[in-house]
Amino acid sequence: MIKKVSIAFVLLALVSSCVSKKVYTDLENKFAELKKENRKLQDDSEDCVKAKTDLDIAYEALKDELKNTKSERDKLQSDYVSADKNLKTLQSSYTALEKNSDDALQANMNKNRELLAQLEAKQKALANEQSRLTKLSNDLQANSKRLAELEGLMAAKDASMKKLKETLSKALNSFEGKGLTVQQKNGKVYVSMENKLLFSSGSWAVGAEGRRAVVEVGKVLAANPDISVLIEGHTDDDAYGGSGPIADNWDLSTKRATVIVNILGENKSINKQNLTAAGRSEFAPLATNATPEGKAKNRRIEIILTPKLDEISKMLNEL
């Protein structure tokens, strides 16, 4: 551009030497305008250079920013891939955990159902047991009441048997020392009469004094109709040596017991249904058969008086 202006000045000088003043003036004005335009162009050139420099700087900055952005993008891309991988891992873990949780939850639910069923069964068993215990308690109270009644009844029976024994002892007092004893044991009263009071050896015929003793016993029994009477005949171990309808000691002991039953039965106030005769032969001795004294004790009639225990047996069966 400067080169073109210089050429213009040269041409102007050459022309001015041979042109008019008007033309010269026009050229001069033209030149001034050109200079002005040249300065403007110079200024514009400088602005362009400056703008270019700024643009270069901005370009470099944009390049750096682009580089950083790409680097950031690559980093973000890498982070995204890693995050996506972690997400998939987490999703897989969550799915497995969810499945395990569902399985565990189902197992716990099944376990809870089983425990609830067991609890209900135990509650039912407890209710049944409570019901059974209540029934047992009620039964126990009822049994305790019946037991008290039974004890009272037994005490009354014992008292009546004690009174019976005392009555018999008083009624048979005149026969003491003659082979007659009265005892109370095991809830019964035993009237034992040795043969010396009742029978001759080998005989079943009762002597007068013996009959009188049996009659006195009968009077007491007539006044106590609720007593069961067992008459037992006993012998020693000597073999029976008599003759007639008696074969052995069994027969003799039974015959003697039957005779006593018949004498008692002569008292019309005695219920014969309460009488029982039994022969025991020599097989229930009181003493040894090795001595005469022992044999004498073994040869006897025992009248065993037992209170009727039907009511007591009934109460015992109800317990």
C-alpha positions in Angstrom: 0.0 0.0 0.0 2.9 2.4 0.9 4.6 1.6 -2.4 1.5 2.5 -4.3 1.3 5.9 -2.5 5.0 6.7 -3.4 4.4 6.0 -7.0 1.4 8.3 -6.8 3.6 11.1 -5.4 6.1 10.7 -8.2 3.4 10.8 -10.9 2.0 13.8 -9.2 5.3 15.6 -9.3 5.8 14.8 -13.0 2.4 15.9 -13.8 2.6 19.1 -11.8 5.5 20.3 -13.9 3.3 20.3 -17.0 -0.3 20.8 -15.7 -2.3 23.8 -14.6 -2.7 25.0 -11.1 -6.3 23.8 -10.9 -5.3 20.4 -11.8 -2.5 20.6 -9.4 -4.8 21.6 -6.7 -7.2 18.8 -7.4 -4.3 16.4 -7.4 -3.1 17.8 -4.1 -6.5 17.4 -2.6 -6.7 13.9 -4.0 -3.3 13.2 -2.5 -4.4 14.5 0.9 -7.4 12.3 0.7 -5.3 9.4 -0.2 -2.9 10.1 2.7 -5.9 10.3 4.9 -7.2 7.1 3.5 -3.7 5.6 3.9 -3.6 6.5 7.5 -7.0 5.0 8.0 -5.9 1.9 6.2 -2.8 1.8 8.4 -5.0 2.1 11.5 -7.3 -0.5 10.1 -4.3 -2.7 9.4 -3.0 -2.2 13.0 -6.5 -3.0 14.3 -6.6 -6.1 12.1 -3.2 -7.2 13.4 -4.3 -6.5 16.9 -7.6 -8.3 16.3 -5.6 -11.2 14.7 -3.4 -11.3 17.7 -6.4 -11.3 20.0 -8.0 -14.0 17.8 -4.8 -16.0 17.9 -4.7 -15.7 21.7 -8.4 -16.6 21.9 -7.8 -19.4 19.4 -5.0 -20.8 21.6 -7.2 -20.4 24.6 -10.0 -22.2 22.8 -7.6 -24.9 21.8 -6.5 -25.3 25.4 -10.1 -25.2 26.5 -11.0 -27.7 23.8 -8.1 -29.9 25.0 -9.2 -29.6 28.6 -12.8 -30.2 27.6 -11.8 -33.3 25.6 -9.7 -34.5 28.6 -12.6 -33.7 30.9 -14.9 -35.5 28.4 -12.6 -38.5 28.3 -12.5 -38.5 32.1 -16.2 -38.2 32.3 -16.6 -41.0 29.7 -14.2 -43.2 31.8 -16.1 -42.3 35.0 -19.4 -43.0 33.2 -18.1 -46.4 32.0 -16.9 -47.1 35.5 -20.1 -45.8 37.1 -22.2 -47.8 34.6 -20.1 -50.9 35.4 -20.6 -50.2 39.2 -24.3 -49.6 38.5 -24.6 -53.0 36.8 -22.7 -54.6 39.6 -24.9 -52.9 42.1 -28.0 -53.9 40.2 -26.8 -57.5 40.0 -26.0 -57.4 43.7 -29.3 -55.8 44.5 -31.1 -58.4 42.4 -29.2 -61.2 44.2 -29.9 -59.5 47.5 -33.5 -59.0 46.7 -33.8 -62.7 45.7 -32.0 -63.7 48.9 -34.1 -61.3 50.9 -37.2 -62.8 49.3 -36.0 -66.3 50.0 -35.0 -65.2 53.6 -38.3 -63.5 54.0 -40.2 -66.5 52.7 -38.1 -68.8 55.0 -38.8 -66.4 57.9 -42.5 -66.4 57.1 -42.6 -70.2 56.9 -40.7 -70.3 60.2 -43.0 -67.8 61.7 -46.0 -69.9 60.5 -44.5 -73.0 62.0 -43.8 -71.2 65.3 -47.3 -69.8 65.3 -48.7 -73.3 64.7 -46.5 -74.7 67.5 -47.6 -71.8 69.7 -51.2 -72.5 68.9 -50.7 -76.2 69.6 -49.0 -75.4 72.9 -51.8 -72.9 73.8 -54.3 -75.6 73.0 -52.4 -78.2 75.0 -52.0 -75.7 77.8 -55.8 -75.0 77.7 -56.4 -78.7 77.7 -54.0 -79.2 80.6 -55.5 -76.3 82.4 -58.9 -77.9 81.9 -57.6 -81.2 83.1 -56.0 -79.6 86.1 -59.2 -77.8 86.9 -61.1 -81.1 86.6 -58.4 -82.8 88.7 -58.7 -80.0 91.3 -62.4 -80.3 91.4 -62.1 -84.1 91.6 -59.5 -83.7 94.3 -61.8 -81.5 96.3 -64.7 -83.9 95.8 -62.4 -86.8 96.7 -61.1 -84.9 99.7 -64.6 -84.4 100.8 -65.4 -88.1 100.2 -62.2 -89.1 102.0 -63.1 -87.0 105.0 -66.5 -88.7 104.9 -64.8 -92.0 104.6 -62.5 -91.3 107.4 -65.4 -90.2 109.5 -67.3 -93.4 108.5 -64.3 -95.6 109.3 -63.8 -93.8 112.6 -67.4 -94.4 113.4 -67.0 -98.1 112.4 -63.9 -98.3 114.6 -65.7 -96.7 117.4 -68.7 -99.1 117.0 -66.3 -102.1 116.9 -64.6 -100.8 120.0 -67.9 -100.6 121.6 -68.8 -104.0 120.3 -65.6 -105.5 121.8 -66.3 -103.8 125.1 -69.9 -105.1 125.1 -68.7 -108.7 124.3 -66.0 -108.5 126.9 -68.6 -107.5 129.5 -71.0 -110.1 128.3 -68.4 -112.8 128.4 -66.6 -111.6 131.5 -67.6 -114.8 133.4 -65.7 -116.9 130.9 -62.3 -115.2 131.4 -59.6 -117.8 132.3 -61.7 -120.6 130.7 -60.1 -120.4 127.2 -62.1 -117.4 125.9 -60.5 -114.2 124.8 -61.9 -111.1 123.0 -59.6 -109.0 120.9 -59.9 -106.0 118.5 -57.4 -105.9 115.6 -57.4 -104.9 111.9 -60.8 -103.3 112.3 -62.4 -106.5 113.5 -63.3 -108.2 116.7 -62.1 -111.7 117.4 -63.8 -113.9 119.9 -61.6 -117.0 120.4 -62.9 -120.1 122.3 -60.6 -123.0 123.0 -62.0 -126.5 122.7 -61.7 -127.0 126.5 -64.6 -124.6 126.7 -66.6 -126.0 123.9 -65.8 -129.6 122.8 -64.5 -132.9 124.0 -61.6 -134.4 122.1 -62.6 -135.5 118.7 -66.2 -134.3 119.3 -68.3 -131.6 117.7 -70.9 -131.6 120.4 -70.9 -128.4 122.5 -70.9 -128.6 126.3 -73.3 -126.7 128.5 -70.9 -124.0 129.5 -69.7 -123.6 126.0 -73.2 -123.3 124.7 -73.9 -120.6 127.3 -70.9 -118.6 126.1 -72.1 -118.9 122.4 -75.6 -117.8 123.4 -74.1 -114.7 125.1 -72.3 -113.9 121.9 -75.5 -114.3 120.0 -77.3 -111.8 122.3 -74.7 -109.2 121.4 -74.9 -110.0 117.7 -78.7 -109.7 117.8 -78.3 -106.2 119.0 -75.8 -105.4 116.1 -77.4 -106.5 112.9 -74.9 -104.7 110.7 -72.1 -107.1 111.6 -70.9 -109.9 109.4 -69.9 -113.0 111.4 -67.4 -115.6 110.3 -67.1 -118.7 112.4 -63.8 -120.6 111.8 -63.0 -124.1 113.2 -59.4 -124.9 114.0 -57.6 -128.1 115.0 -54.1 -129.0 116.0 -52.0 -131.2 113.7 -52.9 -134.5 115.3 -54.7 -136.7 112.8 -58.3 -137.3 113.5 -58.6 -140.7 115.3 -62.4 -141.0 115.6 -65.0 -142.8 113.5 -68.3 -142.1 111.9 -69.0 -139.4 109.3 -65.8 -137.4 110.1 -62.9 -138.2 107.8 -60.2 -135.8 109.0 -59.4 -132.6 110.7 -60.9 -130.6 107.8 -64.2 -132.3 108.3 -63.9 -131.9 112.1 -63.1 -128.2 112.0 -65.9 -127.5 109.5 -68.4 -129.5 111.6 -67.5 -127.7 114.8 -67.9 -124.3 113.0 -71.3 -125.3 111.6 -72.5 -126.4 115.1 -71.6 -122.9 116.4 -73.5 -121.3 113.5 -76.5 -123.4 114.4 -76.4 -122.4 118.0 -76.2 -118.7 117.0 -79.0 -119.2 114.6 -81.3 -120.3 117.4 -81.5 -116.6 118.3 -84.3 -115.4 116.0 -83.1 -111.8 116.1 -79.9 -112.8 114.3 -80.0 -112.5 110.5 -78.6 -115.9 109.3 -77.4 -114.2 106.1 -74.7 -112.5 108.2 -73.4 -115.9 109.4 -70.6 -117.9 107.6 -69.0 -121.2 108.7 -65.5 -122.3 107.6 -63.1 -125.1 108.5 -59.4 -124.2 108.6 -58.2 -127.6 110.0 -54.6 -127.3 111.4 -53.4 -124.8 108.8 -53.9 -121.5 110.8 -52.2 -122.2 114.1 -51.8 -119.6 116.9 -48.9 -121.4 118.5 -46.5 -124.2 117.9 -48.0 -127.8 117.8 -44.8 -129.1 119.4 -46.1 -128.6 122.9 -49.4 -129.5 124.6 -50.0 -125.9 125.5 -49.5 -124.9 121.9 -51.8 -127.6 120.7 -54.5 -126.5 123.2 -54.4 -122.9 121.9 -54.6 -124.1 118.3 -57.8 -126.2 119.0 -60.3 -123.5 119.0 -63.3 -121.7 117.5 -62.8 -118.1 116.3 -65.8 -115.9 115.8 -64.7 -113.0 113.7 -67.0 -110.0 113.7 -66.6 -107.6 110.8 -68.5 -104.4 110.2 -70.3 -104.3 106.9 -68.2 -102.3 104.6 -70.5 -101.9 101.6 -70.8 -98.2 102.1 -67.1 -97.8 102.6 -66.3 -100.0 99.6 -68.6 -97.8 97.5 -66.9 -94.7 98.6 -63.5 -96.2 98.0 -64.5 -97.1 94.4 -65.7 -93.5 93.9 -62.3 -92.1 94.9 
